[in-house]
Amino acid sequence: MSVPVAEAAPGRWRALALLSAGVVGAMTCWFSATAVVPELTREWALTPAQAGWLTNGVQIGFVLGALASSLVNLPDLMRMTRLIAISALVAASANAVLLFEPGWSAAVIARFVTGIALAGIYPPAMKLMATWFRRGRGLAMGVLIGALTLGSSMPHLFRAVVDGLDWRLVVSLASLGAALSAAIFGLMIREGPYAFGRAVFDPGRALTIFRDRGVLLANLGYFGHMWELYAMWAWFLAFATAAEQGGAGPFASPSLFAFLVVASGAVGCILGGLLSDRIGRCLTTAGMMAVSGSCALLIGFAFDGPEWLLALVAVIWGISIAGDSAQFSTAVTELADPRFIGTALTLQVSIGFALTVLTIWIMPHIAAALGGWRWAFLVLIPGPAVGAWAMLRLRGLPEADRLAGGRG
């Protein structure tokens, strides 16, 4: 199947660089509370379940925010750059509420609002990127999701750098990052020359989308990926802390370890984009999930060292667990009815992030039942196993000819 080469938009790489910088700044708010959970648990006397809701509040807010923004068609009512800039300011403000130590209930509400605001940044940023890229969209999407990954890891770096100082500095730096993101989107970025389809959530189309076997399999792949991703990101600091207490601390601190593992996903996203544009979306995503699922198994064996092995397995996991992330959304833009891409993407993102609420919630309970974090990540393995099966099944169908210029 031959696909005509699309014209390249002038200035697209500068736009992608600015978009990525803006996403990095905004996404620092996502795990800002997670990164300082040890301090908040101690100072606010939180239970493990309460600590988990400081992350899950963001996840739930994101899901509801994504659905609501599409229901009222915000990306069409407002310029995407203005919507993202305002959302970044809201995220910065909601994140800063933690500085006032409002207590657990108010903090969870603030994290919920942060999640709603982030829903006004991440999906619109993907659509904004698409206005600049027709050719090489897989790589561009990989770079953008890599920026999201890097931004999500930054609070762990902040905590590692300011180790021994007040946790409020970590939260303040995250809010500052989101404020800088607002400036970038409000003043430095414009929409590209290629208009994107209307992001309308049409509930009447939902069943049709799930009856489309190509889109359904791509979504199953994404859901398996999401089952694993955010639970690992949210709780790797706890795992690294437990490993260090057991005598295996491969880096200067658990926070630095967590940063390097999560941030390595940015490399994976770029690698996934390059591979998917060359060997196809299905092989790339299935391969990444096979590796990440294997790492979820092996990291328990490396828990007590040697340290080089623990670091190696963890970094490979960090690369592979995020490396396929962008390609599921790219696949849906290639498989879904062009009139309802907004609906398809909204359903994919909303259900995927809703799954993360369950896995983030269940992880500390699994760790408690198993007597520690060593084997807790085993519960994540079914996600990439199912996801890899779905993408290999998709590769064998005629619908795969529409992926990656016919590469599948």
C-alpha positions in Angstrom: 0.0 0.0 0.0 1.6 3.3 -1.1 0.9 6.5 0.7 1.7 9.9 -0.8 4.5 11.9 0.9 3.0 14.9 2.7 4.4 18.3 2.5 6.6 19.3 5.4 5.4 22.4 7.3 8.2 25.1 7.6 9.1 25.7 11.3 7.7 22.4 12.5 10.8 21.4 14.4 11.0 24.7 16.2 7.3 24.3 17.1 7.8 20.8 18.3 10.8 22.0 20.5 8.6 24.7 22.1 5.7 22.4 22.5 8.0 19.8 24.2 9.5 22.5 26.5 6.0 23.6 27.5 4.8 20.1 28.2 7.9 19.4 30.4 7.2 22.5 32.5 3.5 21.7 32.9 3.9 18.0 33.7 6.1 18.7 36.7 2.9 19.1 38.6 1.7 15.6 37.9 3.9 13.8 40.5 4.9 16.7 42.6 3.1 15.3 45.6 4.1 11.7 44.9 7.8 12.8 45.0 7.4 14.1 48.5 5.1 11.4 49.9 7.7 10.3 52.5 7.7 13.7 54.0 4.0 14.3 53.7 3.3 10.8 55.2 5.5 11.7 58.2 4.3 15.3 58.7 0.6 14.7 58.0 0.4 11.2 59.6 -0.9 9.6 56.4 -1.7 5.9 55.8 -0.4 4.3 52.6 -3.9 4.4 51.1 -4.2 8.1 51.8 -0.8 8.7 50.3 -1.9 6.9 47.2 -4.8 9.2 46.8 -2.4 12.2 46.4 -1.6 10.6 43.0 -5.0 9.1 42.2 -6.7 12.5 42.7 -4.7 13.7 39.7 -5.6 10.7 37.7 -9.4 11.0 38.4 -9.3 14.8 37.7 -7.5 14.1 34.4 -10.1 11.6 33.3 -13.1 13.8 34.1 -11.3 16.9 32.8 -10.6 15.2 29.4 -14.2 14.0 29.1 -15.7 17.4 30.1 -13.5 19.5 27.8 -14.5 17.3 24.9 -18.2 17.3 25.8 -18.2 21.1 25.7 -15.8 21.2 22.7 -13.3 23.5 24.4 -10.5 23.0 21.8 -12.9 24.4 19.2 -14.3 27.2 21.3 -10.9 28.4 22.3 -7.5 28.6 20.5 -5.6 25.6 21.7 -2.6 27.7 22.7 -4.8 29.9 24.9 -6.6 26.8 26.4 -3.2 25.2 27.3 -1.8 28.4 28.7 -4.8 29.0 31.0 -4.7 25.3 32.0 -1.1 25.5 32.9 -1.7 28.5 35.2 -4.6 26.6 36.9 -2.3 23.6 37.4 0.5 25.8 38.9 -2.0 27.4 41.3 -3.7 24.2 42.4 -0.3 22.5 42.9 0.8 25.4 45.1 -2.1 24.8 47.5 0.1 22.0 49.0 2.4 24.7 50.3 -0.3 25.9 52.7 -0.5 22.4 54.3 -4.3 22.2 54.0 -4.6 18.7 55.3 -5.3 15.4 53.5 -8.8 16.1 52.3 -8.1 19.5 50.9 -4.9 18.3 49.4 -6.7 15.5 47.5 -9.2 18.1 46.1 -6.2 20.3 45.1 -4.7 17.3 43.3 -8.0 16.6 41.6 -8.1 20.2 40.3 -4.5 19.8 39.1 -5.6 16.7 37.1 -8.4 18.6 35.5 -6.0 21.3 34.5 -3.5 18.9 33.1 -6.3 17.5 30.9 -6.4 20.9 29.3 -2.7 20.5 28.4 -1.9 17.0 27.4 -4.6 16.1 24.8 -4.7 19.6 23.3 -0.9 19.5 23.0 -1.2 16.3 20.9 -3.7 17.9 18.6 -1.6 21.1 18.4 1.4 19.0 17.4 -0.7 17.3 14.7 -1.3 20.8 13.1 2.4 20.9 12.4 3.1 17.3 11.3 1.6 15.0 8.6 4.9 13.3 7.7 6.8 11.8 10.6 3.9 12.0 13.0 5.0 8.9 14.9 8.4 10.4 15.7 6.8 13.8 16.6 4.3 12.1 18.9 7.1 10.2 20.4 9.1 13.3 21.1 6.0 15.0 22.7 5.2 12.0 24.9 8.9 11.9 25.8 8.5 15.5 27.0 5.5 14.4 29.1 7.6 11.6 30.6 10.5 13.9 31.4 8.3 16.4 33.0 6.6 13.7 35.1 10.0 12.6 36.4 11.3 16.1 37.3 9.8 16.3 40.9 12.0 13.2 41.7 15.0 15.1 40.4 14.0 18.2 42.4 13.8 16.1 45.5 17.1 14.5 44.9 18.8 17.8 44.4 17.3 19.5 47.4 17.6 16.4 49.6 17.6 17.4 53.2 15.8 20.7 52.5 12.1 21.5 52.9 9.7 19.5 50.7 7.9 22.8 49.9 10.8 23.7 47.6 10.0 20.7 45.4 6.3 21.7 45.2 7.4 25.4 44.5 9.7 24.3 41.6 6.9 22.3 40.1 4.5 25.2 40.2 7.2 27.5 38.7 7.6 25.0 35.9 3.9 25.1 35.1 3.9 28.9 35.2 6.8 28.9 32.7 4.8 26.5 30.5 1.9 29.0 30.5 4.3 31.7 29.2 5.6 29.4 26.4 2.1 28.4 25.2 0.7 31.9 25.6 3.5 33.9 24.0 5.7 31.7 21.8 3.6 29.0 20.0 1.0 29.2 17.4 -1.1 26.6 15.6 0.4 24.9 12.5 -0.9 24.9 8.9 -2.7 21.6 9.0 -6.1 21.8 10.7 -7.0 18.9 12.9 -10.4 17.3 13.1 -13.0 18.6 15.6 -12.5 17.1 19.1 -16.1 16.3 19.7 -17.1 13.6 22.1 -20.1 11.9 20.6 -21.5 9.2 22.9 -23.6 7.9 20.0 -20.4 6.9 18.2 -18.9 5.1 21.2 -20.3 1.6 20.3 -19.4 2.0 16.7 -15.8 2.8 17.6 -15.6 -0.3 19.9 -17.1 -2.4 17.1 -14.2 -1.4 14.8 -11.9 -4.3 15.4 -8.7 -2.3 14.4 -9.5 0.5 16.8 -10.6 -2.0 19.5 -7.3 -3.9 19.3 -5.3 -0.7 19.4 -7.2 0.4 22.4 -6.7 -3.0 24.1 -3.0 -2.5 23.5 -3.2 0.9 25.1 -5.2 -0.3 28.1 -2.6 -3.0 28.8 0.1 -0.4 28.5 -1.6 1.9 30.9 -2.3 -0.9 33.4 1.4 -1.0 34.0 2.7 2.5 33.3 1.4 4.9 35.9 1.5 2.4 38.7 5.2 1.9 38.1 5.8 5.6 37.9 3.7 6.3 41.0 5.3 3.7 43.3 8.9 3.2 42.0 10.1 5.6 44.6 8.6 3.4 47.3 10.3 0.3 45.7 13.6 2.1 45.4 13.4 3.2 49.1 12.7 -0.3 50.2 15.6 -1.7 48.1 18.0 0.9 49.6 16.9 -0.1 53.1 17.7 -3.7 52.1 21.2 -2.7 51.1 20.8 -2.2 47.3 20.9 1.5 46.5 22.6 1.9 43.1 22.4 5.7 43.0 23.0 8.5 45.5 19.4 8.4 46.7 16.0 6.7 46.0 14.7 9.9 44.5 17.6 10.1 42.0 17.0 6.5 41.2 13.3 7.1 40.6 14.1 10.2 38.4 16.6 8.3 36.2 14.1 5.4 35.7 11.1 7.5 34.9 13.1 10.1 32.8 14.7 7.3 30.8 11.2 6.8 29.3 11.8 10.0 27.3 14.6 8.1 25.4 12.2 5.2 24.9 9.5 7.5 23.5 11.9 8.8 20.8 13.2 5.3 20.1 9.6 4.1 19.8 8.7 6.9 17.4 11.7 6.1 15.2 11.0 2.4 15.2 7.3 2.7 14.6 7.7 4.8 11.5 10.2 2.2 10.2 9.0 -1.2 11.3 5.4 -0.5 12.1 3.3 0.4 15.1 2.3 -3.2 16.0 5.8 -4.7 16.2 7.1 -1.7 18.1 4.4 -1.6 20.7 4.3 -5.4 21.1 8.1 -5.5 21.5 8.2 -2.7 24.0 5.5 -4.4 26.1 7.3 -7.8 26.0 10.4 -6.1 27.4 8.6 -4.1 30.0 6.5 -7.0 31.2 9.7 -9.1 31.5 11.3 -6.3 33.6 8.3 -6.2 35.9 9.1 -9.9 36.6 12.9 -9.6 36.8 13.1 -6.6 39.0 12.0 -8.6 42.0 14.9 -10.9 41.5 17.3 -7.9 41.4 15.8 -6.3 44.4 18.6 -7.1 46.8 21.4 -6.6 44.2 23.9 -6.7 42.8 23.3 -3.0 42.4 24.4 -2.8 38.8 21.8 -5.5 37.9 19.0 -3.6 39.8 19.9 -0.4 38.0 20.1 -2.1 34.6 16.8 -3.8 34.9 15.1 -0.7 36.2 16.4 1.6 33.5 15.5 -0.9 30.7 12.1 -1.0 32.3 11.9 2.8 32.3 12.8 3.0 28.6 10.5 0.2 27.5 7.4 1.0 29.7 7.1 4.4 28.0 8.5 3.7 24.6 5.3 2.6 23.1 3.0 5.2 24.7 2.7 7.6 21.8 2.1 5.0 19.2 -1.3 3.9 20.4 -2.7 7.4 20.0 -1.0 7.6 16.6 -2.5 4.3 15.6 -6.0 5.5 16.5 -5.6 8.6 14.3 -4.8 6.2 11.4 -7.5 3.6 12.1 -10.5 5.5 13.3 -13.1 7.2 11.1 -11.6 10.6 10.4 -14.9 12.4 11.3 -14.7 10.9 14.9 -11.0 10.9 15.7 -11.7 13.2 18.6 -14.2 10.7 20.1 -11.8 7.8 19.6 -8.9 9.6 21.2 -11.0 10.8 24.1 -12.4 7.4 24.8 -8.9 5.8 24.6 -7.3 8.3 27.0 -10.2 8.4 29.4 -10.5 4.6 29.8 -6.8 4.2 29.9 -6.3 6.7 32.7 -9.3 5.4 34.6 -7.5 2.0 34.7 -4.5 3.7 36.3 -6.7 4.8 39.2 -7.2 1.1 40.0 -3.6 0.0 39.7 -2.2 3.0 41.6 -4.7 2.2 44.4 -4.1 -1.5 44.5 -0.3 -1.4 44.6 0.3 -0.5 48.3 -2.3 -3.1 49.3 -0.4 -5.7 47.2 2.9 -4.7 48.8 1.4 -5.0 52.3 0.0 -8.4 51.5 3.3 -9.6 50.2 5.2 -8.2 53.1 7.1 -5.5 51.1 7.7 -4.1 47.7 10.0 -6.7 46.3 7.4 -8.7 44.4 4.6 -6.1 44.3 5.1 -5.2 40.6 4.2 -8.8 39.5 0.5 -7.6 39.5 1.4 -5.4 36.5 2.5 -8.2 34.2 -1.0 -9.1 32.8 -1.3 -5.6 31.3 1.6 -5.7 28.9 0.9 -9.4 28.2 -2.6 -8.6 27.0 -1.5 -5.5 25.2 1.3 -7.3 23.3 -1.2 -10.0 22.2 -3.7 -7.4 21.0 -1.1 -5.5 18.9 0.2 -8.8 17.3 -3.4 -9.8 16.5 -3.9 -6.4 14.9 -0.7 -6.8 12.8 -2.3 -9.9 11.2 -5.4 -8.0 10.0 -6.0 -6.0 6.8 -6.5 -2.9 9.0 -2.8 -2.9 9.8 -2.2 -1.7 6.2 -3.4 1.7 7.4 -0.7 2.0 10.0 2.6 3.7 9.5 2.2 4.1 5.8 1.5 0.4 5.3 4.1 -1.0 7.6 1.5 -2.2 10.1 
